[in-house]
């Protein structure tokens, strides 16, 4: 059985599918700028901060069939236009995420590098998040 460190929806990022080698996160606050006469611009917070994540990896020829299938499954997951839970096998749930972009590049006619961009899908409360998780698990 292969070690599966991360799962998005029902898609595992594992040695037999698409392994990842980098996860980067970005947080941005939502501040609107209002120009003022004879003064510096005023700032007003317009809501919660947004959070994005990028998962990047490379697949190699030895796992090419599983990786190609995983990348196809990833595109199908994006085409479903639904948010999915992201969790690891230590039991940590990162919340619901929507796939916003998938990039794929073939190098050396055998290796395939990929990058998946995700945006956090906000749940209003921890109870709503738990309900959504149970609904998706069934």
N, C-alpha and C positions, 0 to 999 in steps of 0.2 A: 504494500500500500504506500502511495506517495505522500510525502509531507505536504500539507496544504496550509500555508500560512495565512491566506487572505481569501475571502469569498465576497463577491458582489452579486447580489440576488442569488441565483442558483449556479453561478459560474465561478469555479475555483481557479485561483491563480496558483498553479502547482507545477512541479517538475515535469509532469506528463502533459500539461497544457501550455499555459503561457506564464513563465516565471517573470517576476518583476525584480528590478535591481535598484529602483529609486521611487520614493514617494515624496512629493513636495506639496506643501500646503500654503495657502495664501489667505489672509484675512484683510478685509478692507472695511473701513467705517463709512457710513453714508452721511456726508456733510455737504450741504448746499452752500454756495458762496453767494452773498448778496453785495453787490458793489454799492459804496456809499460816497457821497460828495465830500471832499476834503477830509476823508478819514480812510483808514484801512478797511478792507472788505469784512463784512460780518459773516459769521459761520452759524449755521443752524443744523442740528442733527435731525435727519429725516427718517430715522428708523434703525432697525437692527443692522448689524454688520453682516456682510456677505462672506461666505467661506467657499473656497474652491480647492480642489486637490487634483494633482496629476500623478498618475501611475505610469511609469515607464519601464520597459524591459526589452530583452532581446531573446529571440528564439533561435535555436541552432538546428542543423540538419538532422541530428539524431532524434529530435522530438518534433520534427517538422509537421507530420500528419496531425498529431494532437494539437500542436500550436495553431495550425491553419484552421482546424475545427473550432478551437477556442476563439480565434479572432473573428471567425464567421458568427459564432454564437454571441460574441460581444457586439457586433454590428446589429444582430437581430434584437438583442436586449435594448440597444439604443433606439431601434426602429419601433419598439413597442411603446415608446413615448411615455414610459412609466418610471417612477423613482424606485430604487431598490436599496435594500439594506446592505451595508458594508460592515463586515465583521471579521475578526480573526479567531483562530482556534484556541486562544487563551480565554475566549468568552467576552472579549471587549466588543461592544456594538458601537460603531462610529456614527450611526444614524442612517437616515435615508439620503440617497444621493441620486442625482439625475445625470446621465451621460450627455455631455454637451459637445464633445468632439472626440474623434478617433483618428489618429494619424498612423500610417503604416509605411515602412520603407524597407525595400528589399536591397540587401547589400551582398556583394560577392556571390550572387546567384544562389545563395544558400541561407544566409542569416537574414532574419526579419526583425527589424526593430519596430517597436510600437509605443504609442503614447496615448493614454486615455485621460481626457479632461472631465472632471466631475464638478458639479455644483451642489451644495447642500440643499436638500429639500426640507424646509422647516416644518417641524411638528409643533403644535402649539403648547403642549404640555408633555410631561413624562408619561402620563397615563395614555394620552393619544398615541405616543410613540410605541408604548407597550402593546396597545390594541392593534396598531398597524403591523407590528412584528408578528403577533400571534396570528393575525389574519393571513399574512404571507407565508407563515410556516405551515399552515394547514393545507 
